[in-house]
Amino acid sequence: MKLLVRNLSRATSEHDLRTLFAEHGKVTTCNLVLDKETGQSKGFAFVEMPNDIEVKGAIKALNQATVDKSKIRVKLADA
């Protein structure tokens, strides 16, 4: 299942996200969206996890959590 992670700090790296979500289950992909011109984070990412139960646990644990001084939002990505 694909998750949309929003309101990320510009300082949060793809590795940070992968590590954060791996605490809640297996992460198959993690893509931090970068600005093409500056190479800086646009403040959102997509994380894929194969297990529905782990996805629900990650959403419950991480939605509205503070990461790098930003309160992130986590939800299922639109298909």
Backbone as CSV, one residue per row, in Angstrom:
resi,resn,N_x,N_y,N_z,CA_x,CA_y,CA_z,C_x,C_y,C_z
1,MET,0.846,-1.177,0.000,0.000,0.000,0.000,0.893,1.242,0.000
2,LYS,0.452,2.241,-0.725,1.239,3.467,-0.858,0.701,4.524,0.100
3,LEU,1.624,5.138,0.839,1.288,6.197,1.779,1.817,7.534,1.269
4,LEU,1.063,8.578,1.532,1.499,9.937,1.251,1.895,10.561,2.584
5,VAL,3.107,11.080,2.637,3.621,11.724,3.850,3.818,13.194,3.509
6,ARG,3.117,14.080,4.221,3.150,15.510,3.904,3.660,16.330,5.077
7,ASN,3.961,17.571,4.796,4.429,18.546,5.777,5.785,18.168,6.375
8,LEU,6.644,17.595,5.545,7.982,17.215,6.002,8.892,18.431,6.079
9,SER,9.771,18.419,7.057,10.802,19.436,7.152,11.729,19.293,5.951
10,ARG,12.268,20.391,5.479,13.217,20.338,4.369,14.480,19.572,4.766
11,ALA,14.716,19.442,6.077,15.910,18.744,6.571,15.733,17.222,6.610
12,THR,14.503,16.735,6.485,14.244,15.295,6.551,14.723,14.625,5.264
13,SER,15.547,13.594,5.407,16.076,12.885,4.235,15.253,11.634,3.948
14,GLU,15.478,11.075,2.768,14.818,9.825,2.396,15.221,8.714,3.364
15,HIS,16.489,8.703,3.758,16.969,7.703,4.724,16.245,7.857,6.067
16,ASP,16.048,9.098,6.513,15.323,9.348,7.764,13.910,8.778,7.690
17,LEU,13.250,9.011,6.571,11.881,8.514,6.389,11.832,6.990,6.379
18,ARG,12.740,6.387,5.625,12.785,4.925,5.538,12.994,4.330,6.940
19,THR,13.895,4.908,7.704,14.174,4.431,9.062,12.944,4.604,9.954
20,LEU,12.282,5.751,9.860,11.092,6.032,10.657,9.984,5.019,10.381
21,PHE,9.704,4.764,9.106,8.623,3.847,8.755,9.016,2.390,8.983
22,ALA,10.293,2.062,8.882,10.755,0.686,9.112,10.526,0.245,10.552
23,GLU,10.383,1.186,11.462,10.061,0.855,12.850,8.670,0.242,12.959
24,HIS,7.852,0.424,11.925,6.464,-0.050,11.943,6.213,-1.199,10.976
25,GLY,7.243,-1.622,10.246,7.091,-2.743,9.323,8.031,-2.619,8.138
26,LYS,7.840,-3.520,7.193,8.695,-3.569,6.010,8.356,-2.421,5.061
27,VAL,9.389,-1.726,4.598,9.238,-0.641,3.631,9.808,-1.127,2.304
28,THR,8.972,-1.144,1.251,9.460,-1.593,-0.055,10.061,-0.445,-0.856
29,THR,9.433,0.727,-0.811,10.010,1.898,-1.480,9.751,3.144,-0.647
30,CYS,10.630,4.105,-0.822,10.507,5.395,-0.151,11.020,6.440,-1.133
31,ASN,10.156,7.350,-1.540,10.539,8.380,-2.513,10.238,9.768,-1.982
32,LEU,11.285,10.483,-1.617,11.164,11.867,-1.205,11.118,12.707,-2.483
33,VAL,10.108,13.549,-2.611,9.943,14.352,-3.817,10.830,15.591,-3.718
34,LEU,11.698,15.751,-4.743,12.662,16.844,-4.765,12.336,17.851,-5.853
35,ASP,12.668,19.104,-5.610,12.532,20.151,-6.605,13.606,19.930,-7.676
36,LYS,13.225,19.930,-8.935,14.171,19.657,-10.023,15.263,20.710,-10.137
37,GLU,14.939,21.952,-9.840,15.916,23.033,-9.994,16.874,23.129,-8.816
38,THR,16.346,23.021,-7.597,17.196,23.231,-6.412,17.706,21.929,-5.800
39,GLY,17.031,20.814,-6.086,17.412,19.544,-5.473,16.962,19.419,-4.036
40,GLN,16.216,20.407,-3.545,15.723,20.387,-2.173,14.372,19.692,-2.092
41,SER,14.079,19.174,-0.907,12.810,18.500,-0.660,11.649,19.458,-0.894
42,LYS,10.575,18.930,-1.481,9.352,19.711,-1.654,8.439,19.567,-0.439
43,GLY,8.865,18.755,0.537,8.091,18.635,1.772,7.103,17.493,1.795
44,PHE,7.183,16.598,0.801,6.326,15.415,0.847,7.027,14.221,0.226
45,ALA,6.479,13.041,0.521,7.104,11.800,0.054,6.051,10.715,-0.067
46,PHE,6.433,9.649,-0.757,5.606,8.454,-0.863,6.375,7.289,-0.268
47,VAL,5.699,6.515,0.559,6.294,5.340,1.192,5.385,4.159,0.888
48,GLU,5.966,3.054,0.432,5.172,1.854,0.170,5.524,0.767,1.171
49,MET,4.463,0.169,1.725,4.600,-0.939,2.666,3.629,-2.029,2.211
50,PRO,4.071,-3.302,2.158,3.228,-4.359,1.615,2.157,-4.900,2.562
51,ASN,2.322,-4.726,3.860,1.426,-5.344,4.829,0.383,-4.336,5.318
52,ASP,-0.907,-4.645,5.101,-1.997,-3.734,5.470,-2.006,-3.403,6.958
53,ILE,-1.760,-4.394,7.803,-1.777,-4.178,9.254,-0.640,-3.229,9.658
54,GLU,0.530,-3.423,9.056,1.662,-2.540,9.349,1.385,-1.118,8.853
55,VAL,0.720,-1.006,7.706,0.361,0.310,7.163,-0.556,1.041,8.136
56,LYS,-1.577,0.342,8.613,-2.516,0.972,9.547,-1.813,1.382,10.830
57,GLY,-0.889,0.553,11.304,-0.123,0.888,12.498,0.763,2.099,12.286
58,ALA,1.387,2.176,11.111,2.252,3.313,10.794,1.438,4.602,10.714
59,ILE,0.282,4.545,10.083,-0.571,5.732,9.985,-0.980,6.190,11.379
60,LYS,-1.421,5.246,12.200,-1.875,5.587,13.554,-0.735,6.190,14.382
61,ALA,0.448,5.616,14.279,1.588,6.078,15.077,2.209,7.380,14.563
62,LEU,2.230,7.560,13.242,3.005,8.667,12.673,2.189,9.873,12.217
63,ASN,0.888,9.700,11.958,0.087,10.854,11.546,0.051,11.852,12.702
64,GLN,0.391,13.097,12.420,0.464,14.190,13.395,1.667,14.079,14.341
65,ALA,2.616,13.182,14.032,3.840,13.069,14.835,4.800,14.195,14.450
66,THR,5.628,14.602,15.383,6.619,15.637,15.114,7.929,14.977,14.686
67,VAL,8.381,15.331,13.480,9.631,14.809,12.918,10.441,16.011,12.436
68,ASP,11.651,16.148,12.908,12.499,17.304,12.549,11.754,18.629,12.745
69,LYS,11.052,18.745,13.856,10.331,19.961,14.249,9.129,20.289,13.366
70,SER,8.680,19.328,12.548,7.479,19.514,11.731,6.459,18.440,12.087
71,LYS,5.206,18.849,12.183,4.134,17.881,12.462,3.709,17.282,11.124
72,ILE,4.080,16.018,10.894,3.804,15.392,9.597,2.387,14.858,9.535
73,ARG,1.916,14.668,8.308,0.607,14.060,8.064,0.832,12.816,7.203
74,VAL,0.220,11.727,7.610,0.387,10.456,6.898,-0.994,9.904,6.586
75,LYS,-1.204,9.538,5.312,-2.472,8.933,4.904,-2.230,8.037,3.704
76,LEU,-3.221,7.235,3.377,-3.122,6.404,2.163,-3.092,7.330,0.954
77,ALA,-2.208,7.032,0.033,-2.133,7.826,-1.204,-3.289,7.441,-2.114
78,ASP,-3.799,8.406,-2.853,-4.857,8.117,-3.821,-4.287,7.227,-4.910
79,ALA,-5.086,6.266,-5.336,-4.604,5.290,-6.323,-4.348,5.863,-7.670
